[in-house]
Amino acid sequence: MSEYIPPIPTDLIKFLDERVPSKDFSPSDSLREIDFHGGKRELVNFLKRLHDDQLANNHLKPFHLED
């Protein structure tokens, strides 16, 4: 397995963060729904950490979407 990590663009992180926001659940939510959302959110958090590491190590240039 290669240790190469492809660049993770800021616009992708922003897109995923908006599509899979952190969420508070209620007792009426099913365990399946909680697990499914938690898995998606964990992937977003993992990519955000990799992205932050890439920025900190100057592997990426900061990119900002114009609103």
C-alpha positions in Angstrom: 0.0 0.0 0.0 1.3 3.4 -0.9 1.7 6.2 1.6 0.8 8.8 -1.0 -2.3 10.8 0.0 -3.8 12.8 -2.9 -4.5 16.5 -2.3 -7.8 17.1 -0.6 -9.2 20.4 -1.8 -10.8 22.9 0.6 -13.9 23.1 -1.6 -14.5 19.4 -1.2 -14.2 19.6 2.6 -16.7 22.5 2.6 -19.1 20.6 0.3 -19.0 17.5 2.4 -19.3 19.5 5.7 -22.4 21.2 4.4 -24.0 17.9 3.2 -23.1 15.8 6.3 -23.3 18.3 9.2 -22.8 17.2 12.8 -26.2 16.2 14.2 -27.7 15.7 17.6 -30.0 12.6 17.8 -33.1 11.9 19.9 -34.2 8.7 21.6 -36.7 8.2 18.7 -33.9 7.9 16.1 -33.1 4.4 15.2 -29.6 2.9 16.0 -29.2 2.2 12.3 -29.8 5.9 11.4 -27.4 7.0 14.1 -24.7 4.6 13.0 -25.2 5.4 9.3 -24.9 9.1 9.9 -22.0 8.6 12.3 -20.1 6.7 9.7 -20.6 9.4 7.1 -19.6 12.1 9.6 -16.5 10.2 10.6 -15.3 10.1 7.0 -15.8 13.9 6.7 -13.8 14.4 10.0 -11.0 12.1 8.7 -10.7 14.0 5.5 -10.8 17.3 7.3 -7.8 16.1 9.5 -5.9 15.0 6.4 -6.6 18.3 4.7 -5.5 20.3 7.8 -2.3 18.3 7.9 -1.7 19.0 4.2 -2.2 22.7 4.8 0.1 22.7 7.8 2.8 20.9 5.9 2.5 23.2 2.9 1.3 20.4 0.6 -1.7 22.5 -0.4 -2.3 26.1 -1.2 -5.3 27.5 0.7 -8.3 27.7 -1.6 -11.4 29.8 -0.8 -14.7 29.6 -2.7 -16.2 32.9 -3.5 -19.7 33.2 -2.1 
